[in-house]
Amino acid sequence: MVLRFPRSLLTSTLAALLTTAAVLPATPQPVAARGGAGFVDLVNEHRSDAGVRPVRLHSVVEQIAIQRADQMASAKQMNHDLEFIGRRLRKAGVCVERIGEIVAYNTLSDSKRVRRFVNQWYRSDPHRAIMLNSSYTHAAGSYTAASNGKLYAAMIFIRVCR
């Protein structure tokens, strides 16, 4: 059985759906995490200045950093979650001897936000200690904008098993 509708009914129904979609407010969601290799490059500048070997970008760690930034932005709350990071690394088959995480938030929305996060961490003794720790071999970072306008960032450092 084939149902036939007048073309005008289909056109008006489609127009009504598109109009409704355009005027309904979207549920505020965090925007996609960003920063990627920029975090590693900037941290490596500080490591070089301190005579410490650079860390390398790790694709699995990058995906976890994206998730961590997204988690904090969704909750609008900054926190550490080394258990989550460890679980994700194990699930991906990445053997690690050491994990470090630094997190921050700010409301700066200029084009230098990755640099601002790295500098924010570098000015803090505990964060700087993680950034310059020579035992880490790989890292990645990311930030996400929350619906409240704050930017949440996470950077994860690991030492892969020998």
PyMOL CGO cylinders between C-alpha atoms (Angstrom):
from pymol import cmd
from pymol.cgo import CYLINDER

trace = [
    CYLINDER, 0.00, 0.00, 0.00, 1.39, 3.39, -0.96, 0.3, 1, 1, 1, 1, 1, 1,
    CYLINDER, 1.39, 3.39, -0.96, 0.19, 6.55, 0.74, 0.3, 1, 1, 1, 1, 1, 1,
    CYLINDER, 0.19, 6.55, 0.74, 0.22, 9.74, -1.25, 0.3, 1, 1, 1, 1, 1, 1,
    CYLINDER, 0.22, 9.74, -1.25, 0.23, 13.20, 0.30, 0.3, 1, 1, 1, 1, 1, 1,
    CYLINDER, 0.23, 13.20, 0.30, -0.26, 16.48, -1.44, 0.3, 1, 1, 1, 1, 1, 1,
    CYLINDER, -0.26, 16.48, -1.44, 3.05, 18.20, -2.15, 0.3, 1, 1, 1, 1, 1, 1,
    CYLINDER, 3.05, 18.20, -2.15, 1.89, 21.33, -0.29, 0.3, 1, 1, 1, 1, 1, 1,
    CYLINDER, 1.89, 21.33, -0.29, 1.35, 19.28, 2.90, 0.3, 1, 1, 1, 1, 1, 1,
    CYLINDER, 1.35, 19.28, 2.90, 4.86, 17.85, 2.70, 0.3, 1, 1, 1, 1, 1, 1,
    CYLINDER, 4.86, 17.85, 2.70, 6.37, 21.28, 2.00, 0.3, 1, 1, 1, 1, 1, 1,
    CYLINDER, 6.37, 21.28, 2.00, 4.54, 22.96, 4.89, 0.3, 1, 1, 1, 1, 1, 1,
    CYLINDER, 4.54, 22.96, 4.89, 5.40, 20.12, 7.29, 0.3, 1, 1, 1, 1, 1, 1,
    CYLINDER, 5.40, 20.12, 7.29, 9.07, 20.34, 6.39, 0.3, 1, 1, 1, 1, 1, 1,
    CYLINDER, 9.07, 20.34, 6.39, 9.03, 24.13, 6.75, 0.3, 1, 1, 1, 1, 1, 1,
    CYLINDER, 9.03, 24.13, 6.75, 7.39, 23.83, 10.18, 0.3, 1, 1, 1, 1, 1, 1,
    CYLINDER, 7.39, 23.83, 10.18, 10.02, 21.32, 11.35, 0.3, 1, 1, 1, 1, 1, 1,
    CYLINDER, 10.02, 21.32, 11.35, 12.89, 23.50, 10.17, 0.3, 1, 1, 1, 1, 1, 1,
    CYLINDER, 12.89, 23.50, 10.17, 11.40, 26.60, 11.80, 0.3, 1, 1, 1, 1, 1, 1,
    CYLINDER, 11.40, 26.60, 11.80, 10.90, 24.75, 15.08, 0.3, 1, 1, 1, 1, 1, 1,
    CYLINDER, 10.90, 24.75, 15.08, 14.48, 23.49, 15.05, 0.3, 1, 1, 1, 1, 1, 1,
    CYLINDER, 14.48, 23.49, 15.05, 15.77, 26.99, 14.39, 0.3, 1, 1, 1, 1, 1, 1,
    CYLINDER, 15.77, 26.99, 14.39, 13.90, 28.69, 17.24, 0.3, 1, 1, 1, 1, 1, 1,
    CYLINDER, 13.90, 28.69, 17.24, 14.23, 26.07, 19.99, 0.3, 1, 1, 1, 1, 1, 1,
    CYLINDER, 14.23, 26.07, 19.99, 17.15, 26.80, 22.29, 0.3, 1, 1, 1, 1, 1, 1,
    CYLINDER, 17.15, 26.80, 22.29, 19.87, 24.23, 22.11, 0.3, 1, 1, 1, 1, 1, 1,
    CYLINDER, 19.87, 24.23, 22.11, 20.92, 22.52, 25.32, 0.3, 1, 1, 1, 1, 1, 1,
    CYLINDER, 20.92, 22.52, 25.32, 24.28, 24.06, 26.25, 0.3, 1, 1, 1, 1, 1, 1,
    CYLINDER, 24.28, 24.06, 26.25, 27.01, 21.49, 25.78, 0.3, 1, 1, 1, 1, 1, 1,
    CYLINDER, 27.01, 21.49, 25.78, 30.75, 21.80, 26.14, 0.3, 1, 1, 1, 1, 1, 1,
    CYLINDER, 30.75, 21.80, 26.14, 32.45, 22.53, 22.84, 0.3, 1, 1, 1, 1, 1, 1,
    CYLINDER, 32.45, 22.53, 22.84, 34.91, 20.02, 21.49, 0.3, 1, 1, 1, 1, 1, 1,
    CYLINDER, 34.91, 20.02, 21.49, 38.15, 19.85, 23.41, 0.3, 1, 1, 1, 1, 1, 1,
    CYLINDER, 38.15, 19.85, 23.41, 41.12, 21.63, 21.86, 0.3, 1, 1, 1, 1, 1, 1,
    CYLINDER, 41.12, 21.63, 21.86, 44.79, 22.27, 22.28, 0.3, 1, 1, 1, 1, 1, 1,
    CYLINDER, 44.79, 22.27, 22.28, 46.33, 18.94, 21.36, 0.3, 1, 1, 1, 1, 1, 1,
    CYLINDER, 46.33, 18.94, 21.36, 49.98, 19.12, 20.49, 0.3, 1, 1, 1, 1, 1, 1,
    CYLINDER, 49.98, 19.12, 20.49, 50.15, 22.80, 21.43, 0.3, 1, 1, 1, 1, 1, 1,
    CYLINDER, 50.15, 22.80, 21.43, 50.26, 21.86, 25.10, 0.3, 1, 1, 1, 1, 1, 1,
    CYLINDER, 50.26, 21.86, 25.10, 53.14, 19.43, 24.51, 0.3, 1, 1, 1, 1, 1, 1,
    CYLINDER, 53.14, 19.43, 24.51, 55.07, 21.93, 22.40, 0.3, 1, 1, 1, 1, 1, 1,
    CYLINDER, 55.07, 21.93, 22.40, 54.82, 24.67, 25.04, 0.3, 1, 1, 1, 1, 1, 1,
    CYLINDER, 54.82, 24.67, 25.04, 55.70, 22.32, 27.91, 0.3, 1, 1, 1, 1, 1, 1,
    CYLINDER, 55.70, 22.32, 27.91, 58.70, 21.13, 25.90, 0.3, 1, 1, 1, 1, 1, 1,
    CYLINDER, 58.70, 21.13, 25.90, 59.90, 24.74, 25.63, 0.3, 1, 1, 1, 1, 1, 1,
    CYLINDER, 59.90, 24.74, 25.63, 59.99, 24.90, 29.43, 0.3, 1, 1, 1, 1, 1, 1,
    CYLINDER, 59.99, 24.90, 29.43, 61.60, 21.45, 29.65, 0.3, 1, 1, 1, 1, 1, 1,
    CYLINDER, 61.60, 21.45, 29.65, 64.28, 22.53, 27.17, 0.3, 1, 1, 1, 1, 1, 1,
    CYLINDER, 64.28, 22.53, 27.17, 65.01, 25.69, 29.16, 0.3, 1, 1, 1, 1, 1, 1,
    CYLINDER, 65.01, 25.69, 29.16, 65.42, 23.50, 32.27, 0.3, 1, 1, 1, 1, 1, 1,
    CYLINDER, 65.42, 23.50, 32.27, 67.66, 20.99, 30.45, 0.3, 1, 1, 1, 1, 1, 1,
    CYLINDER, 67.66, 20.99, 30.45, 65.02, 18.23, 30.58, 0.3, 1, 1, 1, 1, 1, 1,
    CYLINDER, 65.02, 18.23, 30.58, 64.34, 15.89, 27.66, 0.3, 1, 1, 1, 1, 1, 1,
    CYLINDER, 64.34, 15.89, 27.66, 61.12, 16.61, 25.76, 0.3, 1, 1, 1, 1, 1, 1,
    CYLINDER, 61.12, 16.61, 25.76, 57.98, 14.52, 26.13, 0.3, 1, 1, 1, 1, 1, 1,
    CYLINDER, 57.98, 14.52, 26.13, 56.33, 13.13, 23.02, 0.3, 1, 1, 1, 1, 1, 1,
    CYLINDER, 56.33, 13.13, 23.02, 52.68, 13.45, 22.11, 0.3, 1, 1, 1, 1, 1, 1,
    CYLINDER, 52.68, 13.45, 22.11, 50.83, 10.18, 22.72, 0.3, 1, 1, 1, 1, 1, 1,
    CYLINDER, 50.83, 10.18, 22.72, 47.58, 9.63, 20.78, 0.3, 1, 1, 1, 1, 1, 1,
    CYLINDER, 47.58, 9.63, 20.78, 45.89, 7.54, 23.50, 0.3, 1, 1, 1, 1, 1, 1,
    CYLINDER, 45.89, 7.54, 23.50, 46.84, 10.06, 26.17, 0.3, 1, 1, 1, 1, 1, 1,
    CYLINDER, 46.84, 10.06, 26.17, 45.51, 12.82, 23.92, 0.3, 1, 1, 1, 1, 1, 1,
    CYLINDER, 45.51, 12.82, 23.92, 42.11, 11.11, 23.72, 0.3, 1, 1, 1, 1, 1, 1,
    CYLINDER, 42.11, 11.11, 23.72, 42.06, 10.72, 27.50, 0.3, 1, 1, 1, 1, 1, 1,
    CYLINDER, 42.06, 10.72, 27.50, 43.00, 14.40, 27.97, 0.3, 1, 1, 1, 1, 1, 1,
    CYLINDER, 43.00, 14.40, 27.97, 40.10, 15.35, 25.70, 0.3, 1, 1, 1, 1, 1, 1,
    CYLINDER, 40.10, 15.35, 25.70, 37.75, 13.22, 27.80, 0.3, 1, 1, 1, 1, 1, 1,
    CYLINDER, 37.75, 13.22, 27.80, 39.08, 14.68, 31.05, 0.3, 1, 1, 1, 1, 1, 1,
    CYLINDER, 39.08, 14.68, 31.05, 38.60, 18.27, 29.82, 0.3, 1, 1, 1, 1, 1, 1,
    CYLINDER, 38.60, 18.27, 29.82, 35.11, 17.36, 28.61, 0.3, 1, 1, 1, 1, 1, 1,
    CYLINDER, 35.11, 17.36, 28.61, 34.26, 15.75, 31.98, 0.3, 1, 1, 1, 1, 1, 1,
    CYLINDER, 34.26, 15.75, 31.98, 35.28, 18.83, 33.93, 0.3, 1, 1, 1, 1, 1, 1,
    CYLINDER, 35.28, 18.83, 33.93, 33.47, 21.20, 31.56, 0.3, 1, 1, 1, 1, 1, 1,
    CYLINDER, 33.47, 21.20, 31.56, 30.29, 19.11, 31.69, 0.3, 1, 1, 1, 1, 1, 1,
    CYLINDER, 30.29, 19.11, 31.69, 30.38, 19.11, 35.50, 0.3, 1, 1, 1, 1, 1, 1,
    CYLINDER, 30.38, 19.11, 35.50, 31.63, 22.72, 35.61, 0.3, 1, 1, 1, 1, 1, 1,
    CYLINDER, 31.63, 22.72, 35.61, 34.04, 21.46, 38.23, 0.3, 1, 1, 1, 1, 1, 1,
    CYLINDER, 34.04, 21.46, 38.23, 37.79, 20.99, 38.29, 0.3, 1, 1, 1, 1, 1, 1,
    CYLINDER, 37.79, 20.99, 38.29, 39.13, 17.72, 39.71, 0.3, 1, 1, 1, 1, 1, 1,
    CYLINDER, 39.13, 17.72, 39.71, 41.80, 15.05, 39.30, 0.3, 1, 1, 1, 1, 1, 1,
    CYLINDER, 41.80, 15.05, 39.30, 40.91, 11.51, 38.24, 0.3, 1, 1, 1, 1, 1, 1,
    CYLINDER, 40.91, 11.51, 38.24, 44.02, 9.35, 38.03, 0.3, 1, 1, 1, 1, 1, 1,
    CYLINDER, 44.02, 9.35, 38.03, 41.90, 6.19, 38.39, 0.3, 1, 1, 1, 1, 1, 1,
    CYLINDER, 41.90, 6.19, 38.39, 39.97, 7.06, 35.22, 0.3, 1, 1, 1, 1, 1, 1,
    CYLINDER, 39.97, 7.06, 35.22, 43.22, 7.78, 33.38, 0.3, 1, 1, 1, 1, 1, 1,
    CYLINDER, 43.22, 7.78, 33.38, 44.78, 4.51, 34.55, 0.3, 1, 1, 1, 1, 1, 1,
    CYLINDER, 44.78, 4.51, 34.55, 41.70, 2.50, 33.54, 0.3, 1, 1, 1, 1, 1, 1,
    CYLINDER, 41.70, 2.50, 33.54, 41.62, 4.07, 30.09, 0.3, 1, 1, 1, 1, 1, 1,
    CYLINDER, 41.62, 4.07, 30.09, 45.34, 3.43, 29.54, 0.3, 1, 1, 1, 1, 1, 1,
    CYLINDER, 45.34, 3.43, 29.54, 45.01, -0.22, 30.59, 0.3, 1, 1, 1, 1, 1, 1,
    CYLINDER, 45.01, -0.22, 30.59, 41.94, -0.68, 28.38, 0.3, 1, 1, 1, 1, 1, 1,
    CYLINDER, 41.94, -0.68, 28.38, 43.93, 0.71, 25.44, 0.3, 1, 1, 1, 1, 1, 1,
    CYLINDER, 43.93, 0.71, 25.44, 46.82, -1.65, 26.21, 0.3, 1, 1, 1, 1, 1, 1,
    CYLINDER, 46.82, -1.65, 26.21, 49.25, 1.11, 27.18, 0.3, 1, 1, 1, 1, 1, 1,
    CYLINDER, 49.25, 1.11, 27.18, 51.65, -0.03, 29.90, 0.3, 1, 1, 1, 1, 1, 1,
    CYLINDER, 51.65, -0.03, 29.90, 52.69, 2.84, 32.15, 0.3, 1, 1, 1, 1, 1, 1,
    CYLINDER, 52.69, 2.84, 32.15, 55.04, 3.12, 35.10, 0.3, 1, 1, 1, 1, 1, 1,
    CYLINDER, 55.04, 3.12, 35.10, 53.95, 6.59, 36.15, 0.3, 1, 1, 1, 1, 1, 1,
    CYLINDER, 53.95, 6.59, 36.15, 51.00, 8.95, 35.58, 0.3, 1, 1, 1, 1, 1, 1,
    CYLINDER, 51.00, 8.95, 35.58, 50.71, 12.66, 36.33, 0.3, 1, 1, 1, 1, 1, 1,
    CYLINDER, 50.71, 12.66, 36.33, 47.81, 15.01, 35.71, 0.3, 1, 1, 1, 1, 1, 1,
    CYLINDER, 47.81, 15.01, 35.71, 47.57, 18.77, 35.92, 0.3, 1, 1, 1, 1, 1, 1,
    CYLINDER, 47.57, 18.77, 35.92, 44.25, 20.57, 35.59, 0.3, 1, 1, 1, 1, 1, 1,
    CYLINDER, 44.25, 20.57, 35.59, 43.14, 24.19, 35.54, 0.3, 1, 1, 1, 1, 1, 1,
    CYLINDER, 43.14, 24.19, 35.54, 40.33, 26.47, 34.56, 0.3, 1, 1, 1, 1, 1, 1,
    CYLINDER, 40.33, 26.47, 34.56, 40.16, 30.07, 33.52, 0.3, 1, 1, 1, 1, 1, 1,
    CYLINDER, 40.16, 30.07, 33.52, 37.87, 32.41, 31.65, 0.3, 1, 1, 1, 1, 1, 1,
    CYLINDER, 37.87, 32.41, 31.65, 40.32, 33.76, 29.12, 0.3, 1, 1, 1, 1, 1, 1,
    CYLINDER, 40.32, 33.76, 29.12, 39.00, 33.30, 25.62, 0.3, 1, 1, 1, 1, 1, 1,
    CYLINDER, 39.00, 33.30, 25.62, 41.72, 34.86, 23.51, 0.3, 1, 1, 1, 1, 1, 1,
    CYLINDER, 41.72, 34.86, 23.51, 43.72, 33.06, 20.85, 0.3, 1, 1, 1, 1, 1, 1,
    CYLINDER, 43.72, 33.06, 20.85, 46.57, 32.29, 23.28, 0.3, 1, 1, 1, 1, 1, 1,
    CYLINDER, 46.57, 32.29, 23.28, 44.52, 30.18, 25.68, 0.3, 1, 1, 1, 1, 1, 1,
    CYLINDER, 44.52, 30.18, 25.68, 46.79, 27.11, 25.46, 0.3, 1, 1, 1, 1, 1, 1,
    CYLINDER, 46.79, 27.11, 25.46, 49.83, 29.26, 26.28, 0.3, 1, 1, 1, 1, 1, 1,
    CYLINDER, 49.83, 29.26, 26.28, 47.90, 30.85, 29.15, 0.3, 1, 1, 1, 1, 1, 1,
    CYLINDER, 47.90, 30.85, 29.15, 47.08, 27.43, 30.64, 0.3, 1, 1, 1, 1, 1, 1,
    CYLINDER, 47.08, 27.43, 30.64, 50.70, 26.27, 30.37, 0.3, 1, 1, 1, 1, 1, 1,
    CYLINDER, 50.70, 26.27, 30.37, 51.95, 29.51, 31.93, 0.3, 1, 1, 1, 1, 1, 1,
    CYLINDER, 51.95, 29.51, 31.93, 49.32, 29.22, 34.67, 0.3, 1, 1, 1, 1, 1, 1,
    CYLINDER, 49.32, 29.22, 34.67, 50.64, 25.76, 35.52, 0.3, 1, 1, 1, 1, 1, 1,
    CYLINDER, 50.64, 25.76, 35.52, 54.28, 26.82, 35.24, 0.3, 1, 1, 1, 1, 1, 1,
    CYLINDER, 54.28, 26.82, 35.24, 53.79, 29.55, 37.86, 0.3, 1, 1, 1, 1, 1, 1,
    CYLINDER, 53.79, 29.55, 37.86, 52.62, 26.91, 40.37, 0.3, 1, 1, 1, 1, 1, 1,
    CYLINDER, 52.62, 26.91, 40.37, 55.38, 24.92, 42.09, 0.3, 1, 1, 1, 1, 1, 1,
    CYLINDER, 55.38, 24.92, 42.09, 53.49, 21.56, 42.19, 0.3, 1, 1, 1, 1, 1, 1,
    CYLINDER, 53.49, 21.56, 42.19, 52.36, 21.86, 38.57, 0.3, 1, 1, 1, 1, 1, 1,
    CYLINDER, 52.36, 21.86, 38.57, 55.80, 22.96, 37.38, 0.3, 1, 1, 1, 1, 1, 1,
    CYLINDER, 55.80, 22.96, 37.38, 57.32, 19.95, 39.15, 0.3, 1, 1, 1, 1, 1, 1,
    CYLINDER, 57.32, 19.95, 39.15, 55.10, 17.62, 37.11, 0.3, 1, 1, 1, 1, 1, 1,
    CYLINDER, 55.10, 17.62, 37.11, 55.79, 19.51, 33.86, 0.3, 1, 1, 1, 1, 1, 1,
    CYLINDER, 55.79, 19.51, 33.86, 59.56, 19.32, 34.38, 0.3, 1, 1, 1, 1, 1, 1,
    CYLINDER, 59.56, 19.32, 34.38, 59.73, 15.79, 35.81, 0.3, 1, 1, 1, 1, 1, 1,
    CYLINDER, 59.73, 15.79, 35.81, 62.36, 14.05, 33.71, 0.3, 1, 1, 1, 1, 1, 1,
    CYLINDER, 62.36, 14.05, 33.71, 60.84, 10.59, 34.25, 0.3, 1, 1, 1, 1, 1, 1,
    CYLINDER, 60.84, 10.59, 34.25, 57.84, 11.34, 31.99, 0.3, 1, 1, 1, 1, 1, 1,
    CYLINDER, 57.84, 11.34, 31.99, 58.21, 10.23, 28.38, 0.3, 1, 1, 1, 1, 1, 1,
    CYLINDER, 58.21, 10.23, 28.38, 54.86, 11.18, 26.81, 0.3, 1, 1, 1, 1, 1, 1,
    CYLINDER, 54.86, 11.18, 26.81, 52.09, 13.70, 27.35, 0.3, 1, 1, 1, 1, 1, 1,
    CYLINDER, 52.09, 13.70, 27.35, 49.03, 15.34, 25.87, 0.3, 1, 1, 1, 1, 1, 1,
    CYLINDER, 49.03, 15.34, 25.87, 46.67, 18.12, 26.84, 0.3, 1, 1, 1, 1, 1, 1,
    CYLINDER, 46.67, 18.12, 26.84, 43.33, 19.56, 25.93, 0.3, 1, 1, 1, 1, 1, 1,
    CYLINDER, 43.33, 19.56, 25.93, 40.81, 22.18, 26.99, 0.3, 1, 1, 1, 1, 1, 1,
    CYLINDER, 40.81, 22.18, 26.99, 37.05, 22.45, 26.69, 0.3, 1, 1, 1, 1, 1, 1,
    CYLINDER, 37.05, 22.45, 26.69, 34.73, 25.43, 27.06, 0.3, 1, 1, 1, 1, 1, 1,
    CYLINDER, 34.73, 25.43, 27.06, 31.84, 24.86, 29.44, 0.3, 1, 1, 1, 1, 1, 1,
    CYLINDER, 31.84, 24.86, 29.44, 28.40, 26.40, 29.02, 0.3, 1, 1, 1, 1, 1, 1,
    CYLINDER, 28.40, 26.40, 29.02, 29.22, 28.81, 31.87, 0.3, 1, 1, 1, 1, 1, 1,
    CYLINDER, 29.22, 28.81, 31.87, 32.05, 30.36, 29.85, 0.3, 1, 1, 1, 1, 1, 1,
    CYLINDER, 32.05, 30.36, 29.85, 34.91, 28.79, 31.81, 0.3, 1, 1, 1, 1, 1, 1,
    CYLINDER, 34.91, 28.79, 31.81, 37.60, 26.88, 29.99, 0.3, 1, 1, 1, 1, 1, 1,
    CYLINDER, 37.60, 26.88, 29.99, 38.70, 23.63, 31.64, 0.3, 1, 1, 1, 1, 1, 1,
    CYLINDER, 38.70, 23.63, 31.64, 42.06, 22.09, 30.76, 0.3, 1, 1, 1, 1, 1, 1,
    CYLINDER, 42.06, 22.09, 30.76, 43.77, 18.81, 31.53, 0.3, 1, 1, 1, 1, 1, 1,
    CYLINDER, 43.77, 18.81, 31.53, 47.29, 17.73, 30.72, 0.3, 1, 1, 1, 1, 1, 1,
    CYLINDER, 47.29, 17.73, 30.72, 48.39, 14.16, 31.32, 0.3, 1, 1, 1, 1, 1, 1,
    CYLINDER, 48.39, 14.16, 31.32, 51.97, 12.94, 31.58, 0.3, 1, 1, 1, 1, 1, 1,
    CYLINDER, 51.97, 12.94, 31.58, 53.03, 9.29, 31.49, 0.3, 1, 1, 1, 1, 1, 1,
    CYLINDER, 53.03, 9.29, 31.49, 56.13, 7.19, 31.56, 0.3, 1, 1, 1, 1, 1, 1,
    CYLINDER, 56.13, 7.19, 31.56, 55.63, 4.18, 29.33, 0.3, 1, 1, 1, 1, 1, 1,
    CYLINDER, 55.63, 4.18, 29.33, 56.93, 0.82, 30.53, 0.3, 1, 1, 1, 1, 1, 1,
    CYLINDER, 56.93, 0.82, 30.53, 60.47, -0.07, 29.49, 0.3, 1, 1, 1, 1, 1, 1,
]
cmd.load_cgo(trace, "trace")
